[in-house]
Amino acid sequence: MEDNGMKLVGAGIAMIGSAGAGVGLGLIFSQWIAAIARNPGAEAKFSRIGWIGFALTELVLLMCFTVSMIILMGS
């Protein structure tokens, strides 16, 4: 396989983690909404934890994208 083809394969493999990040975000927000629906009085506590979970899950997605771009743009 050519060098360019191997870069594309490597970048695709690096982006596999983005599927997990998408599933994780769906689970975070679905459970966040369910928790607030069950106990509206604790919304402030759930909001802080929910945003932290969102940020960490989004970090995984951004790291996958960064590694993929490094592979594609590398020499």
C-alpha positions as CSV (number, residue, x, y, z in Angstrom):
1,M,0.0,0.0,0.0
2,E,1.2,3.5,-0.7
3,D,2.4,5.9,1.9
4,N,-0.6,8.1,1.5
5,G,-3.0,5.1,1.8
6,M,-1.3,4.1,5.1
7,K,-1.8,7.6,6.4
8,L,-5.5,7.4,5.6
9,V,-5.9,4.0,7.3
10,G,-4.0,5.3,10.4
11,A,-6.2,8.4,10.6
12,G,-9.3,6.3,10.3
13,I,-8.2,4.0,13.1
14,A,-7.4,7.1,15.3
15,M,-11.0,8.3,14.8
16,I,-12.5,5.1,16.1
17,G,-12.7,6.6,19.6
18,S,-15.0,9.3,18.3
19,A,-17.8,6.7,18.1
20,G,-17.3,6.0,21.8
21,A,-17.4,9.7,22.5
22,G,-20.7,10.1,20.6
23,V,-22.3,7.2,22.6
24,G,-20.9,8.6,25.8
25,L,-22.4,12.1,25.2
26,G,-25.8,10.5,24.5
27,L,-25.7,8.6,27.7
28,I,-24.5,11.5,29.7
29,F,-27.3,13.8,28.5
30,S,-30.0,11.2,28.7
31,Q,-29.1,10.3,32.3
32,W,-28.7,14.0,33.2
33,I,-32.3,14.7,32.0
34,A,-33.6,11.7,33.8
35,A,-31.9,12.7,37.1
36,I,-33.3,16.2,36.9
37,A,-36.8,14.9,36.1
38,R,-36.6,12.7,39.2
39,N,-35.2,15.3,41.6
40,P,-35.6,18.9,40.3
41,G,-34.3,20.3,43.6
42,A,-30.8,18.9,43.0
43,E,-30.5,20.5,39.5
44,A,-27.5,22.6,40.5
45,K,-25.6,19.6,41.7
46,F,-26.4,17.6,38.6
47,S,-25.5,20.5,36.3
48,R,-22.0,20.7,37.6
49,I,-21.4,17.0,37.4
50,G,-23.0,16.9,33.9
51,W,-20.9,19.6,32.5
52,I,-17.7,18.0,33.8
53,G,-18.7,14.7,32.2
54,F,-19.5,16.5,29.0
55,A,-16.1,18.2,29.0
56,L,-14.2,15.0,29.6
57,T,-16.1,13.1,27.0
58,E,-15.6,15.9,24.5
59,L,-11.9,15.9,25.3
60,V,-11.6,12.3,24.1
61,L,-13.2,13.3,20.8
62,L,-10.9,16.2,20.4
63,M,-7.8,14.1,21.2
64,C,-8.9,11.5,18.5
65,F,-9.3,14.3,16.0
66,T,-5.9,15.8,16.9
67,V,-4.1,12.5,16.6
68,S,-5.8,11.9,13.3
69,M,-4.7,15.3,11.9
70,I,-1.2,14.8,13.2
71,I,-1.1,11.5,11.2
72,L,-2.5,13.1,8.1
73,M,-0.4,16.2,8.1
74,G,2.8,14.5,9.3
75,S,5.7,14.0,6.9
